[in-house]
Amino acid sequence: MPDSVLKTAPSRPLTAGIEALKRDLNGKVVLPHDAAYESARKIWNGMVDKRPAVIVRCLHTSDVVRAVHFARDSGLPLSVRGGGHNIAGNATCDDGIVIDLSQMKAATVNPGLHRATIGGGATLADLDAATQAHGLATPVGINSTTGIGGLTLGGGFGWLSRKHGLTIDNLESAEVVTASGSVVQASATEHPDLFWAIRGGGGNFGIVTRFEFRLHPVGPQVLSGLIVYPLWEGKSVLRQYREFMAQAPEELQVWCVLRKAPPLPFLPQEAHGKDIIALAVCYAGDPAKGEPLVAPLRKFGPVVGAHLGVQPYTAWQQAFDPLLGAGARNYWKSHNFSALDDGLFDTVIHYAANMPSPQCEIFLGALGGAAARPATTSTAYAQRDAQFTMNVHGRWDDPADDVRGIRWARDLFAASAPFANGGVYVNFMTADEGDRVRSAYGPNYDRLVRVKRQYDPANLFRLNQNISPA
Ligand SMILES: Cc1cc2nc3c(=O)[nH]c(=O)nc-3n(C[C@H](O)[C@H](O)[C@H](O)COP(=O)(O)OP(=O)(O)OC[C@H]3O[C@@H](n4cnc5c(N)ncnc54)[C@H](O)[C@@H]3O)c2cc1C
């Protein structure tokens, strides 16, 4: 059906299909004339402004099955929305169907077995809240409003990953609705090819309605926080950071954030808005043992301010939420690194000193440890040799800043490319980077195509970083 048809009114067969869908569904259908439509169509990245024809808010797996049949029969483009956080905006589409999982958040924890199951539309906050009630956790990302769905399917890493691996390394099984509308369990023993593919291959292979994770004792109090240095000390701080991480135990995770100082209460007022480099620290072990280990991080130079202490793991998981709220305009670029070069330090410091907006930031995240141990081909995620990842957050509010902001992110990306290893994390890729999908999957790409042909030969699930079956 041509898009233009839907810009005026839905066709008669589509209207009849929607009415039948409404009758069958436990959840709700949201249409452009409904009051809930404006909020339902919005996703985290305010730069993405799409108007789907139909939003299907599912409550149960049976709703997802019904919605998949509806989408397939309609021939319209199909998006799947988990947490709606992905920078590329694939959780929504123009004039198509959105299968919205955001109401599917039910979590159960078996503390004895160290296992949790959670719905495919839950956020990291939902999972952390359920597991931390038992002093348990699985590694996820650093912004609690992110969806567990997209994060897990792309790989997933955060404060616990050097110790406990990627999110996918802790995935025990998943319930998947395939393009044919079948509900299958994927695990090491059931549909093992599918299980391999969904651990990094994104939403290409089906809709995950339930994840089962292995858990580890974590906290519930962890030693964590920020140590802030002036950007003019940046090169020295980054060099010492490199040396420090080479020796750091896997319980200890430190990321660097270059940005303008936000008005945080522990920073002197005169530092607010000034260029800084912050060390974000989390020790995922006994805090008393962590204290002497983090002490050197306070001595990299003249500290602008520090707020590092023992706090609930769930609070630390939400610490970056205020800086990464929904609705701003975002354009990101990312590289992976096998090692950090002095030339990269010069480059990021130069661009950090010339940010186009006070919300922009450059994240340098450490990986390695348990995240690097599995063989590259053991899961679809192929970036096991990445010791560090850089995420350039171009971020601002005013559309008039788009050109300047995007240029800044792209120029930094180009200037830092000589120091990168050519790989990229699929979850940090923007909408205009389809040509990087092969480098994201490296030696796993051909096997992913074979699994795609088996589970989604018509490419129903194509609004993602697409692995084409063709
Ligand atoms: C502020 C911010 C911080 C981040 N920090 C981290 C971090 O620390 N670590 C990290 O690893 N990543 C991080 N990310 C990246 C994040 O992992 C991706 O953006 C991820 O895709 C978000 O998942 P989502 O479900 O919220 O997104 P959505 O936009 O809803 O979905 C992303 C993709 O996954 C598909 N999808 C989502 N759920 C399902 C499902 N249940 N079944 C099938 N397909 C599904 C969608 O169709 C879409 O193609 C961050 C992103 C943001 C915006």
The ligand as a Gaussian input file, in Angstrom:
#p B3LYP/6-31G(d) Opt

LIG

0 1
 C       20.612000       7.731000      27.127000
 C       21.047000       6.388000      26.645000
 C       21.980000       5.674000      27.370000
 C       22.401000       4.421000      26.919000
 N       23.307000       3.724000      27.656000
 C       23.649000       2.474000      27.272000
 C       24.523000       1.682000      28.063000
 O       25.001000       2.103000      29.101000
 N       24.812000       0.441000      27.636000
 C       24.288000      -0.080000      26.498000
 O       24.581000      -1.232000      26.190000
 N       23.474000       0.655000      25.714000
 C       23.141000       1.908000      26.079000
 N       22.317000       2.657000      25.297000
 C       21.895000       2.138000      24.000000
 C       20.664000       1.267000      24.157000
 O       21.081000      -0.028000      24.481000
 C       19.890000       1.241000      22.829000
 O       19.421000       2.519000      22.562000
 C       18.736000       0.251000      22.870000
 O       18.368000      -0.053000      21.558000
 C       17.550000       0.778000      23.621000
 O       16.581000      -0.195000      23.741000
 P       15.043000       0.223000      23.810000
 O       14.248000      -1.017000      23.975000
 O       14.863000       1.305000      24.810000
 O       14.890000       0.884000      22.392000
 P       13.796000       0.830000      21.238000
 O       14.055000       2.086000      20.478000
 O       12.447000       0.576000      21.743000
 O       14.269000      -0.407000      20.403000
 C       15.532000      -0.495000      19.809000
 C       15.526000      -1.578000      18.747000
 O       15.301000      -2.830000      19.361000
 C       14.088000      -3.414000      18.912000
 N       13.403000      -3.964000      20.094000
 C       13.224000      -3.373000      21.291000
 N       12.643000      -4.223000      22.143000
 C       12.425000      -5.362000      21.459000
 C       11.869000      -6.619000      21.794000
 N       11.419000      -6.873000      23.027000
 N       11.818000      -7.571000      20.842000
 C       12.299000      -7.336000      19.592000
 N       12.854000      -6.165000      19.222000
 C       12.910000      -5.197000      20.142000
 C       13.323000      -2.281000      18.256000
 O       12.521000      -2.724000      17.232000
 C       14.423000      -1.393000      17.716000
 O       14.874000      -1.849000      16.467000
 C       21.881000       3.903000      25.720000
 C       20.950000       4.642000      24.991000
 C       20.536000       5.867000      25.444000
 C       19.567000       6.654000      24.621000

